[in-house]
């Protein structure tokens, strides 16, 4: 998303994907064993509140707690080794760089999720999606929206955004489906030259097979995306989550019903948007308006 990373109200911390996976495994093992949380507490002495936090993905179990649970559930062999390894890795944040230290908890949580996702669906009504922004465009967006930011703050967030874009490269790149309103093409963020560079970058990115760029033209009229920007992230071993970004704060929607609802909304926006070739033509026409001399005969 484009404004993500600016100053937002504090919010509760969000569990990493790996911690959520661990919670799902442990809750599933307890259910398979036919035990309630009360049963587990009685047999192991583990505080029920602690068990609840573990199964909700809010707390990483200590080694002795994890072993007590796995012993009770009768898990052994390679399956047990896999769970222990997952528990060990829940606190590892290889995606976090030294210059991320002062980013908000919600933004670093988003980076964590994005780093583990296999696909992202992103709708932006006003900006070029963050994963497709040029450095100068990102700098202009962050500087002009986050008026209280120092020059160092702006550069820190620009570097974080550029780092995120590495997920679009490599042998197993993130699959990105990006839909934006025509307004994102028309606002001259950073001035004509910055915007022209951004539109060229957008056209180049859209040529990649794992990146789908679509535009909803002004002529399409009202549509569900006018309510605001959002993303839906899908993970290899997890169904996914929806994410909303706005002035009131960042919101992660973890319920399956929310993911399904926003996936459906995104599908509606795709149907409303121009097709691939038409979208690229609209981007080119926006570039033509900015620098007509490049297109003159």
N, C-alpha and C positions, 0 to 999 in steps of 0.2 A: 504494500500500500504506500501511498505517497507521503502522507503526513506522519506516518508511524515513526516514533522515536522522538517526537517533540515532547515538551513538558506536559505531563498529564497528571491527574489526581492519583495519589497512591492507591493501589489495589492489592488484593490478596495475591500471594504468590501462586504460580501455576505449575503443576507437576510436569516434569519432562515426559516425553513419550515413553522412554524406557521405564520410568517409574510407574507409569500407568499400565504398561504391559506386565510388569511384575505384580502389580495389584490384581490385575485380571487373572493371572495364573494362580495366585494364592487363593483368591476367592473361589475360583473354579475347582481347585483341589479340595477345598473345604466342603463345597457342595457335593462333589463326587464321593467324598467320604461320608456323606449323610450327616454332617455335624452342623449345629448352629454355632453362632459366635459364643453363646453362653456355654455350650459344650466344650469348646476350645479353651475358654477361660478356666473352667473347672478342671480340665485334664492337664493343662500346662502351667497354670498360674499367671498367664499373660493377661494383663489388664485389658478389659473389654474396650475401653476407650482407645488404647494403643492398637488393638487389633482392628478397630473400626478405621483408624487413620491409615493403617497399612493397606487395608483392602480398598480404601477410597483413594489411594495414590497420594496421600498427603504426608506420608512418613516412610522413610526407608528403614526396614527392620534391622536391628543389630544382629550380629552373627549368631549369638546364642539363641535369640528369638527365632530367627529364620530356621536354624537347625531343629529347634523344638517343634516348630510347625511342620517341617518336612518329615520329621520322625513320626509325628502323630498321623500325618496323611499317608504314611507308608511309601514315600517316594524315595527311590534309590537309583543307582546307575547313571547313565548318560543324562536322563531327564533331570535328575537332581543336580548334576553338574551344571546343566544349562541354566537352571533357576539360580544357583549360587553365583554363577558368572554374571547373570543379568543384574542381580542385586549388587554385586561389586561394582558394576559399571554405571549404576544409576546416578552417581555423583560426578561422573566424568563428563566434562563439557568441552570436548575437543574443538567445538565450533567457536568457543569464546576466545577472543584475542585480547592482548593486554590493553588495547585502547577501548575495549568495551566496558571497562570497569565501572564507568560512571553512567552507563546507559540505564534507563528505567528497568525495573524488574519485568514489566510486561513486554517491553521491546526485546529484552534478552530471551524471554520465554518464547516470543514469536520466532526469533532467530533459531532457537533450539528446535522448535517444531519444524520449521522450514528446512533445517539441515537434515532432518530425518524423513521428511516427506518424499514420496515418489511422484506426486502430482499436486499441482495447485491450480485452482480456478479462482481468478481474481477479477472483480468488477470495480472500476473506478469511474465515477461520474464527472470528475473535474481535472484529474491529473493523469499523466502517463504512469502506468504501473511501476512501482519501485524497482522491480527486477529488470525493467527495460529502460531505466533512466540513464542518461549520460551523467558524467560527474558534474559538469557545469549546471545542467538542469536541476540535479538533485541539490546542489549547493544553493541555487536560487530559491527552490521550494522551501528548503529548511530555514534559510536565512529570513525569507519574507514572511513565512507563517509563524515561525517561532521568534517573535520580535525581541524577547528577553535573552536570547542565546548570545553568548560571547563568540568571538571568532573561533576560539579553540573548540567550543561546543559544536559549532557548525561543522568544522573539519572532522571532528570525531564521528559525527553521525554520517557524514559523506563517506568516510572510509568504511564504516560498518555497512553502508548500503552497497558500496562497490564490492566488498568482501562477499556479501550475500549472492551477488551475481555469478560467482564462481560455480554455484550449483547448476547453472545452465550449461556448463561445459563439462568435458571429461567423457569417460567411457559409458557412464550410466547417468546421464543428465536428468535433472528435474524436468518433468513434463509440465509445461505452462500453457494454460488457456486463459488469455487476457481479453476482456471485453471492456471497452471504454466508450464514453459518450463523445460525440463530435466536439463538445466543449473542450475536451482535453487537448484536441489538436489546434483549436483556435486561440486559446489563451497564450499570449506571448510571454511565457515564463522566462525571465532572464533577458528578454529582448529578442529581436528578430534573429540575430546570428546564433544565439544559444538555442533558440527554438528550431531553427533550420537544422542545426546539427542533431538535435534530438529526433526530429522527424526522419532524417536520413538513417539514424541508428535504429529507429523503429522499423523501417523498411528492411534493413539488413537483417535484423533479428527475426523478422517474420518469414524469412527464407529458410530458416532451420526447420527440419521436420518435426522436432519436439516442441516447437513454439507456435501456437495458433493465436493470431492477433485479429480481433474483430472490432468494428466500430458501429455504434448505434447513431444514425444520422438525426439531425434535428427534426427532419420530416417524419420520423417515426412517431412523434407525439409522446404522450405520457406512457411510462412503463415502470415496473416495480423497482428498477435500479435507481429511480429518482429519490428513493428513501435514504440512500447512502451507500458508501463503499463497503465491501466485504470480501472475504476470502474463504474458500473451503479447501482444507488440506487433507490429502489421503496418504495413509502410511502402509508400508508393506504388510505389517502384522496388526494393523488397527484400522477400523473402518474410517475414522477421520474426525475432524472437528471443524466448526465454523468460527470465523473471527470477524468481529465488527470493530471499526475504528472511527472515533469521532471526538468532538470537543468535550463530551461528557466523560470520556475515558475509553479504554480498551476493554473489550468483552470477549472472552472465549466461551463458546457454547459447546459443551461436551456431550450433551444428550444426543442419542441417535436420531430422535425425532427432529432436533434442530438441524443436524447435518443433512437429513433427507429434505427438509423444508428449503434450506438454502441451496442445496444442489438442484432442486426443482426450480427455484427462482433463477438460478444461473442458466438452466436449460431454456427457460422462457426468454432470458436476455439474449442468448445465442440465437434463438429463433427470430427475435426482433432485429438483431444486428444484420448488417450487410454480410454477404458471404466473403470468403477470403480475398478473392480478386477485387471485388467491389470495395472492400475495406482498404486494400492497398491503393486503389485508385483515388479514394477520398484522401488518404494520407498524402499522396503525391500532389493532389490538387491544392491541399493546404500548404505544402512546401512551395508550390508554384506561386501562391499568393504572397508568401514571404519574400521570395527571391525570383521574381518573374524573369530577370535577365538571364538566369541559367536555362530557361526553357524557351527563350526567344530563338527564332530561326537564325 
